[in-house]
Amino acid sequence: MSIYQLAQLNIANMKAPLESPSMADFVANLQRINALAEASPGYVWRLQDEAGDATALRPFGNDVLVNLSVWRDVQALSDYVYKSAHREMLKRRKEWFSKVSAAHMVLWWVPAGHQPSVAEAAERLALLHEQGASAEAFNFRQAFAPPDALVVQPGE
């Protein structure tokens, strides 16, 4: 078992304020989707404010929502994102969020038990923007193994 866990950050530019009628269905599903994440195999931690979500936290700007969490590994996060009821919300994201041209999601490994700060997450996202996928900042398409993964050489 790895001594590392997977951190993830994703940001989204809202098309309208959370209080607007066009965002009502998104807001109505927040508690359900957050509970689903917490009940998912491999979930470890997520950034929350006093309301139980992170919608009041706007470190990337007034129109930008932030989601920061930690998972056991890439597969656990991928299963939650793409194979659970979260997928329903993902399919509807264009209703609520503007398409971004640059990377809006980053993954990286943290020591088990570490809860990354928003500043740390922002640094990883910037690293992905600047240098592309690497062991320090990557995405689902170009995932990297944790630093302590056993490397088996051919012929061993």
C-alpha positions as CSV (number, residue, x, y, z in Angstrom):
1,M,0.0,0.0,0.0
2,S,1.2,3.5,-0.9
3,I,2.2,6.0,1.7
4,Y,0.8,8.6,-0.8
5,Q,-2.7,9.7,-1.6
6,L,-4.1,11.5,-4.6
7,A,-5.0,15.2,-4.3
8,Q,-7.2,16.8,-6.9
9,L,-8.2,20.4,-7.7
10,N,-10.8,21.4,-10.2
11,I,-12.1,24.9,-10.8
12,A,-15.2,26.0,-12.8
13,N,-16.2,29.4,-14.1
14,M,-19.9,29.9,-13.3
15,K,-22.2,31.3,-16.0
16,A,-24.3,33.0,-13.3
17,P,-24.3,33.7,-9.5
18,L,-25.2,30.7,-7.3
19,E,-28.3,32.5,-6.2
20,S,-29.6,32.8,-9.8
21,P,-32.5,30.5,-11.1
22,S,-30.1,29.1,-13.8
23,M,-27.9,27.6,-11.0
24,A,-30.7,26.3,-8.8
25,D,-30.5,22.7,-10.0
26,F,-26.7,22.7,-9.5
27,V,-27.1,24.0,-5.9
28,A,-29.9,21.6,-5.2
29,N,-27.6,18.7,-6.0
30,L,-24.5,19.8,-4.1
31,Q,-25.4,18.0,-0.8
32,R,-26.3,14.8,-2.6
33,I,-23.1,14.7,-4.7
34,N,-20.9,15.6,-1.8
35,A,-22.4,12.8,0.3
36,L,-21.9,10.5,-2.7
37,A,-18.2,11.4,-2.8
38,E,-17.8,10.9,1.0
39,A,-19.4,7.4,0.7
40,S,-17.3,6.4,-2.3
41,P,-14.5,3.8,-1.9
42,G,-11.2,5.6,-1.7
43,Y,-12.5,9.0,-0.6
44,V,-10.3,10.6,2.0
45,W,-11.0,14.3,2.5
46,R,-12.5,17.4,0.8
47,L,-12.3,21.1,1.3
48,Q,-15.4,22.5,3.0
49,D,-16.7,25.7,4.4
50,E,-19.2,26.0,7.3
51,A,-22.1,25.1,5.0
52,G,-20.5,21.7,4.2
53,D,-19.4,22.6,0.7
54,A,-16.8,25.0,-0.7
55,T,-19.0,27.3,-2.7
56,A,-18.3,30.3,-0.4
57,L,-14.6,29.9,-0.9
58,R,-13.5,31.9,-4.0
59,P,-9.7,31.9,-4.1
60,F,-9.6,32.0,-7.9
61,G,-12.2,34.8,-8.3
62,N,-15.8,35.7,-7.6
63,D,-17.2,33.6,-10.5
64,V,-14.9,30.6,-9.9
65,L,-16.0,27.6,-7.8
66,V,-13.2,25.4,-6.4
67,N,-13.3,21.7,-5.6
68,L,-10.3,20.3,-3.7
69,S,-10.2,16.7,-2.4
70,V,-7.9,13.8,-1.5
71,W,-8.5,10.2,-2.7
72,R,-6.8,6.8,-2.2
73,D,-5.6,6.7,-5.8
74,V,-6.4,7.7,-9.4
75,Q,-8.8,4.7,-9.9
76,A,-10.9,5.6,-6.9
77,L,-11.3,9.2,-8.1
78,S,-12.0,8.2,-11.6
79,D,-14.6,5.7,-10.5
80,Y,-16.4,8.4,-8.5
81,V,-16.2,11.0,-11.3
82,Y,-17.1,8.8,-14.3
83,K,-18.9,5.7,-12.9
84,S,-21.2,7.1,-10.2
85,A,-24.2,9.4,-10.1
86,H,-21.6,12.3,-10.3
87,R,-21.5,11.5,-14.0
88,E,-25.0,12.9,-14.4
89,M,-23.9,16.3,-13.1
90,L,-20.7,16.1,-15.2
91,K,-22.9,15.7,-18.3
92,R,-24.8,18.9,-17.4
93,R,-21.8,21.1,-16.6
94,K,-22.3,23.2,-19.8
95,E,-25.6,24.4,-18.3
96,W,-23.8,26.0,-15.3
97,F,-20.2,26.6,-16.3
98,S,-18.3,28.3,-19.1
99,K,-15.8,26.2,-21.1
100,V,-12.2,27.0,-20.1
101,S,-9.4,27.0,-22.6
102,A,-6.7,26.1,-20.2
103,A,-6.4,23.2,-17.7
104,H,-9.0,23.5,-15.0
105,M,-8.2,20.3,-13.2
106,V,-4.9,18.9,-11.7
107,L,-3.9,15.8,-9.9
108,W,-0.8,15.2,-7.7
109,W,0.4,12.9,-5.0
110,V,0.6,14.0,-1.3
111,P,1.8,12.1,1.7
112,A,-1.0,10.1,3.3
113,G,-2.8,12.3,5.9
114,H,-1.9,15.6,4.2
115,Q,-4.7,18.0,3.5
116,P,-3.5,20.3,0.7
117,S,-4.1,24.0,0.9
118,V,-5.8,26.0,-1.8
119,A,-2.4,27.8,-2.4
120,E,-0.7,24.4,-2.8
121,A,-3.4,23.4,-5.3
122,A,-3.1,26.6,-7.2
123,E,0.7,26.1,-7.5
124,R,0.1,22.6,-9.0
125,L,-2.5,23.9,-11.5
126,A,0.0,26.6,-12.5
127,L,2.7,24.0,-12.9
128,L,0.4,21.9,-15.2
129,H,-0.4,25.1,-17.3
130,E,3.3,26.0,-17.6
131,Q,5.0,22.7,-18.1
132,G,2.4,20.1,-19.0
133,A,1.8,16.8,-17.3
134,S,4.6,15.6,-15.0
135,A,4.9,13.5,-11.8
136,E,4.3,16.8,-9.9
137,A,1.1,17.9,-11.7
138,F,-0.9,15.7,-14.0
139,N,-4.4,14.7,-15.2
140,F,-6.5,11.6,-15.9
141,R,-5.2,11.3,-19.5
142,Q,-1.5,11.4,-18.4
143,A,-1.6,10.0,-14.9
144,F,1.6,9.2,-12.9
145,A,2.2,6.6,-10.3
146,P,2.8,7.7,-6.7
147,P,6.5,8.4,-5.8
148,D,6.8,5.2,-3.8
149,A,5.4,2.9,-6.5
150,L,7.6,-0.1,-7.1
151,V,9.5,0.2,-10.4
152,V,10.1,-3.2,-11.9
153,Q,12.9,-3.4,-14.5
154,P,12.6,-5.7,-17.5
155,G,14.0,-9.1,-16.7
156,E,13.5,-8.8,-13.0
